Amino acid sequence: MNIEPGITIRRAKPADVGTLTDIDHVCFSTPLAYEVETFLYYLNDRLSETWVADSAMGVIGFTIFEMESRERAHFITLDVLPEHRKKRIGSALMDHAHERARELGASLMVLQVAVVNRVAMDFYERRGYAKTRIIKRYYEDKSDAWEMELGL
Ligand SMILES: CC(C)(COP(=O)(O)OP(=O)(O)OC[C@H]1O[C@@H](n2cnc3c(N)ncnc32)[C@H](O)[C@@H]1OP(=O)(O)O)[C@@H](O)C(=O)NCCC(=O)NCCS
């Protein structure tokens, strides 16, 4: 996957959690955005991996996935700062998460996306994800989610 020169994908560190929280609050409104505690949880969870897209300007995007079982991985989130979108950073982060999940033994990636989040839903569908079911009142604000999955 070609991303812009100078952008690298690396594992997140504890020092990144403030930046990850800020990015998530730009990408999602309260109460859907995660707080610092959530990022710390995933960083310390041995079944989860957090990867960031780093640049000369600092971290500009990130993704988190969790191994739910030996074969099933779960995308927790994928965020790219608005001013850095459409430069294949989201695709690169997704590809990297797929590769890592496969290396860990996953054959399926599952995610939830808000039914109103057309951009993300289209993004996932164009990358092979299929909708499997609607989960009513999935989010804290009681809004619905589509569950989607992809064979890895
Ligand atoms: C969804 C999201 C992660 C995509 O990130 P991104 O970095 O813009 O993704 P990409 O650049 O890889 O792809 C976006 C589109 O831009 C296109 N694109 C990539 N490089 C491009 C370029 N140089 N010029 C024009 N278009 C380009 C891609 O082809 C892609 O279009 P496609 O889906 O039709 O293939 C981003 O929109 C986001 O952070 N949204 C808010 C958070 C969110 O909703 N996350 C999902 C939670 S479930």
The ligand as a Tripos MOL2 file, in Angstrom:
@<TRIPOS>MOLECULE
LIG
   48    50     1     0     0
SMALL
NO_CHARGES

@<TRIPOS>ATOM
      1 C1        -13.3570    6.4050    6.9280 C.3       1 LIG1
      2 C2        -11.9770    7.0630    7.0050 C.3       1 LIG1
      3 C3        -11.1360    6.3720    8.0710 C.3       1 LIG1
      4 C4        -11.2810    6.9510    5.6410 C.3       1 LIG1
      5 O1         -9.9580    7.4810    5.7710 O.3       1 LIG1
      6 P1         -9.1470    8.0540    4.5150 P.3       1 LIG1
      7 O2         -7.7430    8.2410    4.9570 O.co2     1 LIG1
      8 O3         -9.8410    9.2090    3.9130 O.co2     1 LIG1
      9 O4         -9.2490    6.8060    3.5270 O.3       1 LIG1
     10 P2         -8.5430    6.6160    2.1000 P.3       1 LIG1
     11 O5         -7.8290    7.8520    1.6590 O.co2     1 LIG1
     12 O6         -7.7750    5.3680    2.1610 O.co2     1 LIG1
     13 O7         -9.7790    6.3600    1.1650 O.3       1 LIG1
     14 C5        -10.8190    7.3210    1.0550 C.3       1 LIG1
     15 C6        -11.2100    7.4980   -0.3710 C.3       1 LIG1
     16 O8        -10.3540    8.4670   -0.9600 O.3       1 LIG1
     17 C7         -9.8360    7.9500   -2.1760 C.3       1 LIG1
     18 N1         -8.4980    8.4820   -2.3830 N.ar      1 LIG1
     19 C8         -7.3670    7.9980   -1.8620 C.ar      1 LIG1
     20 N2         -6.3320    8.7250   -2.2850 N.ar      1 LIG1
     21 C9         -6.8520    9.7030   -3.0630 C.ar      1 LIG1
     22 C10        -6.2840   10.7920   -3.7520 C.ar      1 LIG1
     23 N3         -4.9570   11.0050   -3.7470 N.pl3     1 LIG1
     24 N4         -7.1250   11.6460   -4.3750 N.ar      1 LIG1
     25 C11        -8.4540   11.4540   -4.3580 C.ar      1 LIG1
     26 N5         -9.0460   10.4140   -3.7270 N.ar      1 LIG1
     27 C12        -8.2440    9.5650   -3.0970 C.ar      1 LIG1
     28 C13        -9.7960    6.4830   -1.9570 C.3       1 LIG1
     29 O9         -9.7660    5.7910   -3.2120 O.3       1 LIG1
     30 C14       -11.0550    6.2570   -1.2040 C.3       1 LIG1
     31 O10       -12.1510    6.1980   -2.0720 O.3       1 LIG1
     32 P3        -12.8930    4.8270   -2.2490 P.3       1 LIG1
     33 O11       -13.4670    4.4680   -0.8990 O.co2     1 LIG1
     34 O12       -13.8980    5.1620   -3.2720 O.co2     1 LIG1
     35 O13       -11.8490    3.8540   -2.6840 O.co2     1 LIG1
     36 C15       -12.1230    8.5880    7.3190 C.3       1 LIG1
     37 O14       -13.0920    9.1410    6.4590 O.3       1 LIG1
     38 C16       -12.4860    8.9140    8.7600 C.2       1 LIG1
     39 O15       -11.6120    8.9900    9.6380 O.2       1 LIG1
     40 N6        -13.7840    9.1420    9.0510 N.am      1 LIG1
     41 C17       -14.2350    9.5570   10.3840 C.3       1 LIG1
     42 C18       -14.1040    8.4400   11.3880 C.3       1 LIG1
     43 C19       -14.9490    7.2640   11.0130 C.2       1 LIG1
     44 O16       -16.1160    7.3910   10.6660 O.2       1 LIG1
     45 N7        -14.3350    6.0790   11.1060 N.am      1 LIG1
     46 C20       -15.0070    4.8220   10.8670 C.3       1 LIG1
     47 C21       -15.5880    4.3440   12.1600 C.3       1 LIG1
     48 S1        -16.5810    2.9100   11.9670 S.3       1 LIG1
@<TRIPOS>BOND
     1     1     2 1
     2     2     3 1
     3     2     4 1
     4     2    36 1
     5     4     5 1
     6     5     6 1
     7     6     7 2
     8     6     8 1
     9     6     9 1
    10     9    10 1
    11    10    11 2
    12    10    12 1
    13    10    13 1
    14    13    14 1
    15    14    15 1
    16    15    16 1
    17    15    30 1
    18    16    17 1
    19    17    18 1
    20    17    28 1
    21    18    19 ar
    22    18    27 ar
    23    19    20 ar
    24    20    21 ar
    25    21    22 ar
    26    21    27 ar
    27    22    23 1
    28    22    24 ar
    29    24    25 ar
    30    25    26 ar
    31    26    27 ar
    32    28    29 1
    33    28    30 1
    34    30    31 1
    35    31    32 1
    36    32    33 2
    37    32    34 1
    38    32    35 1
    39    36    37 1
    40    36    38 1
    41    38    39 2
    42    38    40 1
    43    40    41 1
    44    41    42 1
    45    42    43 1
    46    43    44 2
    47    43    45 1
    48    45    46 1
    49    46    47 1
    50    47    48 1
@<TRIPOS>SUBSTRUCTURE
     1 LIG1         1 GROUP 0 **** ****
